[in-house]
Amino acid sequence: MPGSVDSPHSMIASDRVEGTDVYSPAGDKLGSIDHVMIDKLSGQVRCAVLEFGGFLGLGEERYPLPWSMLTYDTEKEGYVVPLDKAKLEGAPRYNAGERPEWD
């Protein structure tokens, strides 16, 4: 599983974060992490991009979420965010083929 915890270490490789499921506080699966965005100057992870919606890989949209919004849940082996599907659907997003200007 992409997000499983194999050791007591507090760091994780980015390729292990990508694909990890994201849940609402109620336990509903919202999507999965498509990729993380790292600040070029500070080296800090700034946001995770959530892949959500669509069907069989078509029509999926990407939602940038501040990294500080995600909490890892060891029981779910995924991240929990303080959002539900309705709030997420109203949030800023972009299509899978787009590359927005990050600032």
DSSP file with accessible surface (Angstrom, degrees, kcal/mol):
  #  RESIDUE AA STRUCTURE BP1 BP2  ACC     N-H-->O    O-->H-N    N-H-->O    O-->H-N    TCO  KAPPA ALPHA  PHI   PSI    X-CA   Y-CA   Z-CA
    1    1 A M    >         0   0  127      0, 0.0     3,-1.5     0, 0.0    19,-0.1   0.000 360.0 360.0 360.0 135.0    0.0    0.0    0.0
    2    2 A P  T 3   +     0   0   54      0, 0.0    18,-0.2     0, 0.0    16,-0.1   0.848 360.0  36.3 -56.7 -39.0    1.5    3.4   -1.0
    3    3 A G  T 3  S+     0   0    1     74,-0.3    74,-0.1    16,-0.2    14,-0.1   0.332  84.3 132.4 -99.9   8.2    1.0    5.1    2.4
    4    4 A S    <   -     0   0   19     -3,-1.5     2,-0.7     1,-0.1    70,-0.0  -0.237  57.9-123.4 -64.7 152.8    1.7    2.2    4.7
    5    5 A V        +     0   0   83     69,-0.2    -1,-0.1     1,-0.1    -2,-0.1  -0.844  34.1 169.6-100.1 110.3    4.0    2.8    7.6
    6    6 A D        +     0   0  119     -2,-0.7    -1,-0.1     1,-0.1    -2,-0.0   0.560  63.6  18.5 -95.8 -13.5    6.9    0.3    7.5
    7    7 A S  S    S-     0   0   50      2,-0.2    -1,-0.1     1,-0.0     0, 0.0  -0.948  79.2-103.7-151.1 170.1    9.1    1.9   10.2
    8    8 A P  S    S+     0   0  129      0, 0.0    -3,-0.0     0, 0.0     2,-0.0   0.465  78.3 121.3 -79.7   1.5    9.1    4.2   13.1
    9    9 A H        -     0   0  138      1,-0.1    -2,-0.2     2,-0.1    -3,-0.1  -0.306  61.3-141.3 -68.1 150.2   10.8    7.0   11.1
   10   10 A S  S    S+     0   0  125      2,-0.0     2,-0.3    -2,-0.0    -1,-0.1   0.503  76.2  78.0 -91.4  -4.2    9.0   10.3   10.7
   11   11 A M        -     0   0  166      0, 0.0     2,-0.3     0, 0.0    -2,-0.1  -0.747  56.8-168.9-107.0 156.4    9.9   10.9    7.0
   12   12 A I        -     0   0   74     -2,-0.3     2,-0.1    -7,-0.0     5,-0.0  -0.996  27.0-110.7-141.5 143.0    8.4    9.3    3.9
   13   13 A A    >>  -     0   0   54     -2,-0.3     3,-1.5     1,-0.1     4,-1.1  -0.446  29.2-120.5 -71.3 146.3    9.6    9.3    0.3
   14   14 A S  H 3> S+     0   0   64      1,-0.3     4,-2.3     2,-0.2     3,-0.5   0.851 112.1  59.7 -59.2 -34.4    7.4   11.3   -2.1
   15   15 A D  H 34 S+     0   0  111      1,-0.2    -1,-0.3     2,-0.2    -2,-0.0   0.753 103.5  52.5 -69.7 -17.4    6.7    8.3   -4.2
   16   16 A R  H <4 S+     0   0   76     -3,-1.5    -1,-0.2     1,-0.1    -2,-0.2   0.738 108.2  50.6 -84.4 -25.4    5.2    6.6   -1.2
   17   17 A V  H >< S+     0   0    5     -4,-1.1     3,-2.3    -3,-0.5    16,-0.4   0.904  92.2  87.7 -75.2 -41.8    2.9    9.6   -0.6
   18   18 A E  T 3< S+     0   0   76     -4,-2.3    16,-0.2     1,-0.3     3,-0.1  -0.359  96.5  21.1 -62.5 128.3    1.6    9.6   -4.2
   19   19 A G  T 3  S+     0   0   33     14,-3.5    -1,-0.3     1,-0.3     2,-0.2   0.284  88.0 138.5  95.7  -9.6   -1.3    7.3   -4.5
   20   20 A T    <   -     0   0    2     -3,-2.3    13,-2.4   -18,-0.2    -1,-0.3  -0.483  57.1-111.9 -71.0 136.5   -2.2    7.4   -0.8
   21   21 A D  E     -A   32   0A  33     56,-0.4    58,-2.4    11,-0.2     2,-0.4  -0.318  24.1-149.2 -68.4 151.3   -5.9    7.7   -0.1
   22   22 A V  E     -Ab  31  79A   0      9,-2.7     8,-3.3    56,-0.2     9,-1.3  -0.984  15.7-168.3-124.6 134.3   -7.4   10.8    1.4
   23   23 A Y  E     -Ab  29  80A  39     56,-3.1    58,-2.3    -2,-0.4     6,-0.2  -0.853  21.2-121.0-122.6 156.3  -10.5   10.7    3.7
   24   24 A S    >   -     0   0    2      4,-2.6     3,-2.1    -2,-0.3    60,-0.1  -0.418  44.0 -99.8 -80.5 167.6  -13.0   13.1    5.2
   25   25 A P  T 3  S+     0   0   90      0, 0.0    -1,-0.1     0, 0.0    59,-0.1   0.815 126.0  59.5 -60.0 -25.5  -13.4   13.2    9.0
   26   26 A A  T 3  S-     0   0   86      2,-0.1    58,-0.0     1,-0.0    -3,-0.0   0.536 123.4-106.0 -79.7  -6.1  -16.4   11.0    8.6
   27   27 A G  S <  S+     0   0   30     -3,-2.1     2,-0.3     1,-0.3    -1,-0.0   0.483  70.9 145.0  95.6   3.3  -14.3    8.3    6.9
   28   28 A D        -     0   0   90      1,-0.1    -4,-2.6     2,-0.0     2,-0.4  -0.591  54.2-119.1 -75.3 133.3  -15.5    8.9    3.3
   29   29 A K  E     -A   23   0A 107     -2,-0.3    -6,-0.3    -6,-0.2     3,-0.1  -0.584  31.4-179.6 -73.6 125.1  -12.8    8.4    0.7
   30   30 A L  E     -     0   0A   5     -8,-3.3    23,-0.3    -2,-0.4     2,-0.3   0.718  52.4 -78.5 -95.1 -28.9  -12.3   11.7   -1.1
   31   31 A G  E     -A   22   0A  12     -9,-1.3    -9,-2.7    21,-0.1    -1,-0.3  -0.979  51.7 -77.7 161.4-151.1   -9.6   10.6   -3.5
   32   32 A S  E     -AC  21  51A  19     19,-1.6    19,-3.4    -2,-0.3     2,-0.5  -0.953  43.0 -89.0-144.6 162.0   -5.8   10.1   -3.5
   33   33 A I  E     - C   0  50A   1    -13,-2.4   -14,-3.5   -16,-0.4    17,-0.2  -0.592  32.6-176.2 -74.4 121.7   -2.7   12.1   -3.5
   34   34 A D  E     -     0   0A  45     15,-3.5     2,-0.3    -2,-0.5    -1,-0.2   0.895  65.2 -35.4 -82.5 -47.8   -1.6   12.7   -7.1
   35   35 A H  E     - C   0  49A  27     14,-0.9    14,-3.2   -17,-0.1    -1,-0.4  -0.970  55.5-115.2-163.7 170.1    1.6   14.5   -6.2
   36   36 A V  E     - C   0  48A  20     -2,-0.3     2,-0.5    12,-0.2    12,-0.2  -0.877  21.1-137.2-113.8 151.2    3.2   16.9   -3.7
   37   37 A M  E     - C   0  47A  47     10,-3.1     9,-3.0    -2,-0.3    10,-1.4  -0.941  17.6-161.2-111.8 128.4    4.5   20.4   -4.4
   38   38 A I  E     - C   0  45A  96     -2,-0.5     2,-0.3     7,-0.3     7,-0.2  -0.907  23.7-117.4-113.9 132.6    7.8   21.4   -2.8
   39   39 A D     >  -     0   0   40      5,-2.9     4,-2.0    -2,-0.4     5,-0.1  -0.527  21.7-144.7 -66.4 124.4    9.0   25.0   -2.4
   40   40 A K  T  4 S+     0   0  203     -2,-0.3    -1,-0.2     1,-0.2    -2,-0.0   0.824  93.6  39.8 -63.6 -32.4   12.2   25.3   -4.5
   41   41 A L  T  4 S+     0   0  170      1,-0.1    -1,-0.2     3,-0.1    -2,-0.0   0.908 125.7  29.8 -87.3 -43.9   13.9   27.7   -2.1
   42   42 A S  T  4 S-     0   0   68      2,-0.1    -2,-0.2     1,-0.0     3,-0.1   0.732  91.0-134.9 -89.6 -21.7   13.0   26.4    1.4
   43   43 A G     <  +     0   0   51     -4,-2.0     2,-0.3     1,-0.3    -3,-0.1   0.501  58.4 137.8  79.5   4.0   12.6   22.7    0.4
   44   44 A Q        -     0   0  126     -5,-0.1    -5,-2.9     1,-0.1     2,-0.4  -0.593  63.2-111.5 -86.0 143.2    9.4   22.5    2.4
   45   45 A V  E     -C   38   0A  53     -2,-0.3    -7,-0.3    -7,-0.2     3,-0.1  -0.587  35.6-178.8 -69.8 124.0    6.4   20.6    1.2
   46   46 A R  E     -     0   0A 137     -9,-3.0    21,-2.0    -2,-0.4    22,-0.3   0.820  56.1  -9.1 -95.4 -42.4    3.8   23.3    0.5
   47   47 A C  E     -CD  37  66A  15    -10,-1.4   -10,-3.1    19,-0.3     2,-0.4  -0.991  51.4-131.5-153.9 162.2    0.8   21.3   -0.7
   48   48 A A  E     -CD  36  65A   0     17,-2.6    17,-3.1    -2,-0.3     2,-0.7  -0.927  25.5-135.0-110.8 141.1   -0.5   18.0   -1.7
   49   49 A V  E     -CD  35  64A   0    -14,-3.2   -15,-3.5    -2,-0.4   -14,-0.9  -0.893  19.0-149.4-102.7 116.0   -2.6   17.7   -4.9
   50   50 A L  E     -CD  33  63A   0     13,-3.0    13,-2.4    -2,-0.7     2,-0.5  -0.706   2.8-145.2 -87.3 130.3   -5.7   15.6   -4.4
   51   51 A E  E     +CD  32  62A  40    -19,-3.4   -19,-1.6    -2,-0.4     2,-0.3  -0.857  34.0 165.5 -93.9 124.5   -7.0   13.6   -7.4
   52   52 A F  E     + D   0  61A  21      9,-2.5     9,-2.7    -2,-0.5   -21,-0.1  -0.998  30.2   4.9-146.5 144.6  -10.8   13.6   -7.1
   53   53 A G        +     0   0   38    -23,-0.3     4,-0.2    -2,-0.3     7,-0.2  -0.235  67.8  97.1  83.5-170.3  -13.8   12.7   -9.2
   54   54 A G        -     0   0   48      5,-0.3     2,-0.3     6,-0.1     5,-0.2  -0.142  66.4 -97.3  78.4-177.1  -14.1   11.3  -12.7
   55   55 A F  B >  S-G   58   0B 153      3,-2.5     3,-2.0     1,-0.1     5,-0.1  -0.970  89.3 -11.8-147.2 124.9  -14.6    7.8  -13.8
   56   56 A L  T 3  S-     0   0  148     -2,-0.3     3,-0.1     1,-0.3    -2,-0.1   0.872 130.9 -49.8  52.0  39.9  -12.0    5.2  -14.8
   57   57 A G  T 3  S+     0   0   47      1,-0.2     2,-0.4    -4,-0.2     3,-0.3   0.448 114.8 115.6  84.5  -0.9   -9.3    8.0  -15.0
   58   58 A L  B <  S+G   55   0B 134     -3,-2.0    -3,-2.5     1,-0.2    -1,-0.2  -0.858  76.9   8.4-104.9 136.9  -11.5   10.3  -17.1
   59   59 A G  S    S+     0   0   65     -2,-0.4    -5,-0.3     1,-0.2    -1,-0.2   0.567  83.2 154.8  78.2   8.1  -12.7   13.7  -15.9
   60   60 A E        -     0   0   45     -3,-0.3    36,-1.2    -7,-0.2     2,-0.3  -0.437  27.2-154.5 -69.7 144.8  -10.6   13.6  -12.8
   61   61 A E  E     -DE  52  95A  52     -9,-2.7    -9,-2.5    34,-0.2     2,-0.4  -0.805   8.5-128.9-117.5 160.4   -9.7   17.0  -11.3
   62   62 A R  E     -DE  51  94A  22     32,-3.4    32,-1.9    -2,-0.3   -11,-0.2  -0.927  16.4-167.4-114.0 134.4   -6.8   18.1   -9.1
   63   63 A Y  E     -D   50   0A   3    -13,-2.4   -13,-3.0    -2,-0.4     2,-0.4  -0.968  16.0-140.7-123.2 112.6   -7.3   20.0   -5.9
   64   64 A P  E     -D   49   0A  45      0, 0.0   -15,-0.2     0, 0.0   -28,-0.1  -0.610  22.7-171.8 -74.3 128.0   -4.3   21.6   -4.2
   65   65 A L  E     -D   48   0A   9    -17,-3.1   -17,-2.6    -2,-0.4     5,-0.1  -0.983  30.8-107.8-120.3 131.7   -4.5   21.3   -0.4
   66   66 A P  E >   -D   47   0A  67      0, 0.0     3,-2.1     0, 0.0     4,-0.5  -0.335  27.9-129.0 -55.0 133.8   -2.1   23.0    2.0
   67   67 A W  G >  S+     0   0   76    -21,-2.0     3,-1.7     1,-0.3   -20,-0.1   0.858 107.0  63.9 -55.2 -35.8    0.1   20.3    3.4
   68   68 A S  G 3  S+     0   0  114    -22,-0.3    -1,-0.3     1,-0.3   -21,-0.1   0.671  92.7  65.2 -65.0 -14.4   -0.7   21.5    6.9
   69   69 A M  G <  S+     0   0   58     -3,-2.1     2,-0.3    12,-0.0    -1,-0.3   0.710  87.1  85.4 -79.9 -19.6   -4.3   20.5    6.3
   70   70 A L    <   -     0   0   18     -3,-1.7     2,-0.4    -4,-0.5    11,-0.2  -0.661  54.9-172.3 -91.2 136.7   -3.5   16.7    6.1
   71   71 A T  E     -F   80   0A  94      9,-2.0     9,-2.8    -2,-0.3     2,-0.4  -0.996  23.7-128.1-124.5 128.0   -3.2   14.5    9.1
   72   72 A Y  E     -F   79   0A  62     -2,-0.4     2,-0.6     7,-0.2     7,-0.2  -0.610  17.2-158.3 -80.1 131.3   -1.9   10.9    8.6
   73   73 A D  E  >> -F   78   0A  43      5,-3.2     5,-1.5    -2,-0.4     4,-1.4  -0.935   4.2-162.0-110.2 111.8   -4.2    8.2   10.1
   74   74 A T  T  45S+     0   0   98     -2,-0.6   -69,-0.2     1,-0.2    -1,-0.1   0.810  89.8  54.2 -66.4 -31.1   -2.3    5.0   10.8
   75   75 A E  T  45S+     0   0  179      1,-0.2    -1,-0.2     3,-0.1    -2,-0.0   0.897 116.9  36.1 -69.6 -39.1   -5.5    2.9   11.0
   76   76 A K  T  45S-     0   0   76      2,-0.2    -2,-0.2    -3,-0.1    -1,-0.2   0.641  98.9-137.8 -83.3 -16.1   -6.7    4.1    7.6
   77   77 A E  T  <5S+     0   0   73     -4,-1.4   -56,-0.4     1,-0.3   -74,-0.3   0.913  75.1  83.5  51.9  43.7   -3.2    4.2    6.2
   78   78 A G  E   <S- F   0  73A   0     -5,-1.5    -5,-3.2   -58,-0.1     2,-0.3  -0.943  84.9 -85.7-158.6 177.1   -4.2    7.4    4.6
   79   79 A Y  E     -bF  22  72A  16    -58,-2.4   -56,-3.1    -2,-0.3     2,-0.4  -0.687  28.7-150.3 -95.9 148.6   -4.6   11.1    5.2
   80   80 A V  E     -bF  23  71A  29     -9,-2.8    -9,-2.0    -2,-0.3   -56,-0.2  -0.958  12.2-170.9-117.1 135.1   -7.6   12.9    6.7
   81   81 A V        -     0   0    1    -58,-2.3     2,-2.1    -2,-0.4   -11,-0.1  -0.936  34.7-114.8-123.6 149.2   -8.6   16.4    5.8
   82   82 A P  S    S+     0   0   77      0, 0.0     2,-0.3     0, 0.0   -58,-0.1  -0.247  85.1  95.4 -79.4  52.4  -11.2   18.6    7.4
   83   83 A L        -     0   0   30     -2,-2.1     2,-0.2   -60,-0.2    -2,-0.2  -0.963  57.5-151.5-136.9 155.1  -13.3   18.7    4.3
   84   84 A D     >  -     0   0   72     -2,-0.3     4,-2.4   -60,-0.1     5,-0.2  -0.697  42.1 -93.8-116.9 176.7  -16.3   16.8    2.9
   85   85 A K  H  > S+     0   0  103     -2,-0.2     4,-2.6     1,-0.2     5,-0.2   0.887 123.0  54.7 -60.1 -38.1  -17.1   16.1   -0.8
   86   86 A A  H  > S+     0   0   70      1,-0.2     4,-0.9     2,-0.2    -1,-0.2   0.927 111.4  43.7 -63.4 -44.6  -19.5   19.2   -0.9
   87   87 A K  H  4 S+     0   0  135      1,-0.2     3,-0.5     2,-0.2     4,-0.3   0.901 113.7  51.9 -66.4 -39.3  -16.7   21.6    0.3
   88   88 A L  H >< S+     0   0    0     -4,-2.4     3,-1.7     1,-0.2    -2,-0.2   0.909 103.0  57.4 -64.3 -41.4  -14.2   20.0   -2.0
   89   89 A E  H 3< S+     0   0  109     -4,-2.6    -1,-0.2     1,-0.3    -2,-0.2   0.785 108.1  48.5 -62.6 -24.6  -16.4   20.3   -5.0
   90   90 A G  T 3< S+     0   0   69     -4,-0.9    -1,-0.3    -3,-0.5    -2,-0.2   0.440  94.3 101.4 -92.1   1.0  -16.5   24.1   -4.4
   91   91 A A  S <  S-     0   0   27     -3,-1.7    -3,-0.0    -4,-0.3    -4,-0.0  -0.409  87.4 -83.5 -85.5 160.0  -12.8   24.5   -4.0
   92   92 A P        +     0   0  108      0, 0.0     2,-0.3     0, 0.0    -1,-0.1  -0.327  63.1 159.0 -58.9 142.2  -10.2   25.8   -6.5
   93   93 A R        -     0   0  115    -30,-0.2     2,-0.3    -3,-0.1   -30,-0.2  -0.953  28.4-151.0-156.5 171.3   -9.2   23.0   -8.9
   94   94 A Y  E     -E   62   0A  14    -32,-1.9   -32,-3.4    -2,-0.3     2,-0.1  -0.965  31.0 -96.6-146.9 160.7   -7.7   22.2  -12.3
   95   95 A N  E >   -E   61   0A  81     -2,-0.3     3,-1.7   -34,-0.2   -34,-0.2  -0.415  38.9-105.6 -78.7 160.0   -8.0   19.4  -14.8
   96   96 A A  T 3  S+     0   0   47    -36,-1.2    -1,-0.1     1,-0.3   -35,-0.1   0.829 117.8  49.5 -55.5 -38.3   -5.5   16.6  -15.0
   97   97 A G  T 3  S+     0   0   79      2,-0.0    -1,-0.3     0, 0.0     2,-0.2   0.599  93.8  94.6 -81.4  -8.5   -3.8   17.8  -18.2
   98   98 A E    <   -     0   0   90     -3,-1.7    -4,-0.1     1,-0.0     0, 0.0  -0.503  57.2-157.6 -84.5 153.1   -3.4   21.4  -17.0
   99   99 A R        -     0   0  182     -2,-0.2    -3,-0.1     3,-0.0     3,-0.0  -0.861  20.6-156.8-126.9  92.5   -0.2   22.7  -15.3
  100  100 A P        -     0   0   41      0, 0.0     2,-0.6     0, 0.0    -6,-0.0  -0.236  26.8-100.7 -68.0 160.5   -1.2   25.8  -13.2
  101  101 A E        -     0   0  178      1,-0.0     2,-0.5     2,-0.0    -2,-0.0  -0.740  40.5-147.8 -79.2 116.6    1.2   28.5  -12.3
  102  102 A W              0   0   93     -2,-0.6    -1,-0.0    -3,-0.0    -3,-0.0  -0.797 360.0 360.0 -91.4 126.1    2.1   27.8   -8.6
  103  103 A D              0   0  185     -2,-0.5    -2,-0.0     0, 0.0     0, 0.0  -0.925 360.0 360.0-148.7 360.0    2.8   30.7   -6.4
